[in-house]
Amino acid sequence: MSYENILLVKEDKVSIITINRPESLNALNAKTIKELSLVLDELNSDQSCRVIIITGSGEKSFVAGADIKEFSDFGTQQAEELARKGQDILFNKIENMSKPVIAAVNGFALGGGLELAMSCHIRYASENAKLGLPEVTLGLIPGYGGTQRLPKLVGKGLANELIFSAKMIPAQRAKEIGLVNEVYPIEDLLLKAKELAGIISRNSPMAISRAINAVNLSDTDKGFTTEIRYFGELFELDDKKEGVSAFLEKRKPNF
């Protein structure tokens, strides 16, 4: 499938999605959100793909936010549908993918861009990255899951501070508060994301898909019971048999 606003490169077991709208700092419009949803469906069913990386084109911006021109004259029902559809077809989809998704945040990650990064399972950022949720300066609040995911990552107090003040924070501060995992020079960012993806890709995809679901339920009353159920299920699957056999035979597993 061909795409207009994104680029897809497959390298061994790692797939790299690049949001390619440099003229608008990779802002998310409806077409880009739809294309991201479609490519994620494609990769989720691609058995050769084990890990996905999402990044932006250029060195200035990961995603500078949503494309405000598209919804500036919306009413209540249109706005609710915009948020609901975006969450359903993209942001929640990323969080619940069966394969790990790494955000390589290469510059501005603002509004919908930060919400996109937060929906990913792991976030690496470049040293020049700036992150923030500026929606209240427009008389709005985050609509793509920002009020829900940010508190889980950094705590309620810091989330309130960032959302209410609308201030941007530098990458190093984002790492200090747990918003991103690691910070690298811009020229090393994608390489480091690929290195991590390569390590992950060698592990059991059956176990990782269940780990994603279990971690996503860690703040609910279903977390512990889900972990126990998945732990038991995996004992009957081929990956566990291969992993244990490889360990006992002192060799690397072939998942």
C-alpha positions, -999 to 999 in steps of 0.1 A, spaced: 0 0 0 12 35 -8 9 65 15 9 102 10 19 116 44 40 88 59 70 67 48 74 31 57 108 13 58 112 -23 69 146 -34 82 148 -71 91 122 -75 119 119 -37 126 95 -14 108 101 24 108 71 48 102 81 84 94 54 111 95 64 131 64 48 165 65 78 187 70 61 218 56 37 217 86 62 204 111 45 169 107 12 181 122 -15 155 124 -43 160 100 -72 136 94 -54 120 64 -22 114 84 -41 99 113 -60 76 88 -28 65 71 -11 58 104 -40 37 114 -38 17 81 -1 11 83 -4 -1 119 -30 -26 108 -7 -37 80 23 -41 104 2 -58 131 -7 -86 107 29 -88 92 46 -118 108 80 -105 98 75 -73 118 84 -76 155 89 -40 165 76 -6 152 94 28 154 74 60 148 93 92 141 90 125 122 108 137 91 136 162 96 153 174 127 129 200 140 97 182 148 83 148 157 48 161 155 41 197 163 4 190 171 -29 186 154 -37 205 123 -59 232 139 -72 245 105 -92 213 101 -113 218 132 -113 255 140 -150 259 131 -163 226 146 -193 224 170 -196 202 200 -207 170 182 -181 174 155 -154 179 181 -165 149 202 -164 128 171 -130 140 162 -116 131 196 -134 98 197 -124 87 162 -88 97 167 -86 78 199 -102 47 185 -84 44 152 -49 56 163 -40 64 198 -57 35 216 -47 13 187 -10 20 193 -13 14 230 -30 -19 225 -9 -31 195 4 -67 199 39 -55 189 60 -29 208 59 6 194 88 30 201 85 67 196 117 84 184 109 120 193 130 141 171 121 177 180 88 193 189 62 169 204 33 192 212 -4 186 217 -14 157 196 23 150 189 30 144 226 -2 124 229 10 102 200 43 97 217 26 89 250 5 62 233 36 44 223 51 18 247 86 34 249 98 69 242 133 80 231 139 117 225 166 138 209 184 165 229 166 193 210 132 179 217 105 201 233 74 185 248 42 199 260 4 201 259 -6 237 249 -43 231 244 -55 253 272 -39 283 254 -66 276 227 -94 273 252 -93 235 249 -80 204 267 -61 175 252 -85 153 233 -64 124 222 -58 108 256 -34 134 271 -53 139 303 -53 102 309 -19 90 298 2 119 312 -7 113 349 1 76 345 36 85 333 46 114 355 20 115 383 -11 136 388 7 167 402 32 171 374 5 163 348 -16 190 362 13 215 361 21 207 325 -15 207 313 -26 238 332 5 259 324 8 247 288 45 251 291 70 232 270 97 212 287 131 202 273 140 165 267 163 162 297 135 174 320 111 150 303 135 122 312 138 133 348 101 131 353 97 98 334 80 111 303 107 98 281 130 68 286 163 82 272 177 113 255 203 112 227 219 136 203 197 141 172 221 122 150 220 92 172 183 90 180 171 67 153 201 45 156 195 41 194 158 33 188 168 7 162 193 -9 186 166 -12 213 141 -25 187 167 -51 176 171 -64 211 134 -66 216 129 -83 182 150 -113 194 126 -121 223 94 -141 222 66 -123 203 40 -144 221 53 -133 255 57 -97 245 22 -94 231 8 -106 264 32 -85 284 18 -54 266 -17 -63 276 -8 -71 311 11 -38 316 -18 -18 301 -40 -33 328 -16 -26 356 -36 3 370 -69 -17 370 -83 -45 392 -77 -69 363 -40 -66 362 -29 -93 386 -54 -119 374 -45 -112 337 -8 -117 345 -16 -150 361 -37 -161 332 -12 -152 306 17 -168 326 -2 -200 325 -12 -198 289 23 -193 277 34 -227 292 14 -244 264 28 -223 236 58 -230 213 78 -199 224 80 -211 260 91 -245 249 118 -231 226 129 -206 252 133 -231 280 149 -257 257 174 -230 246 182 -221 282 188 -257 292 209 -264 261 229 -232 266 221 -217 232 202 -186 220 165 -192 214 150 -190 179 116 -174 182 
